[in-house]
């Protein structure tokens, strides 16, 4: 399950999302910073942080908690 966390530099919500990912013991993921990428900024803009599952394209937008992340990851 390749995961990507889209985020911005100096984003306190992104920091909170990282805390949730750690608390949920999420599998390894790639961090992609959208700053300076016009395509990603157009797609994600103010929606970040967004966790994307590359296999099927599902996305989990902030706000999410450990339980919501668990459901997204298929843990219940």
N, C-alpha and C positions, 0 to 999 in steps of 0.2 A: 504494500500500500504506500506508494510514494506520496508524501505530503509536502506541501509548500505553504509557508506562512508569508503572506504578502503584508508588508509593513512599511513604515516610514522612519526616518531618522528622528530622534528626539520626540518620540510619540509615547506619551504615558499610557495610553490605552493598549499600545503594543506591548509595553512592559507588563501590564496586567495580564494580557493574553499569554505571554510567556510564563508567567507565574501559574496560570491555570493549566497550561500544557505540562509544566513540571509536576504540579500537584496530581495530575491525572496519569502521570507516567506515560505520556503519549510516546508513540514510537518516534524514531529519529525523523526529523523533517528538515527541509531546506528553508532558509530565510531568504526572501527576495525583497529588497528595498526598492520601492517604486519611484522614489525621488529621481528626477532627471530622465525617466523613461516615459516619453509622451504617450506611448501606447498603454502602458500599465497605469499611468496616472489617469488617462481617459476612462479606462475600464474600472479601476478601483477607487480613485480619487479619495473622497472623504469616507469611504466604506471601511478602510483599513482599521484594524487588522482583519484579514480574511484568511481562513485556513481552507486550502483546496486539496481535494483528493484527486490526483492526476488520473487514476485508473478510469473513473467514471465521470469526472468533472464536477462532482458535488462540491459545494462550498458552504462553509459555516462562517457566518458573519458575526462580528462582535455586536452585542454582548453575548458571551457564552460562559457557562460555568462547567465544573467538572462533570456533572450529570449530563448536560447537553453534549459535551465533548465525547463522553462515553457512548452515548447513543449514536453520534456521528461516526465513531470508530467501530460501531457494531458490537459494543460490549454490553448491550442490554437496554 
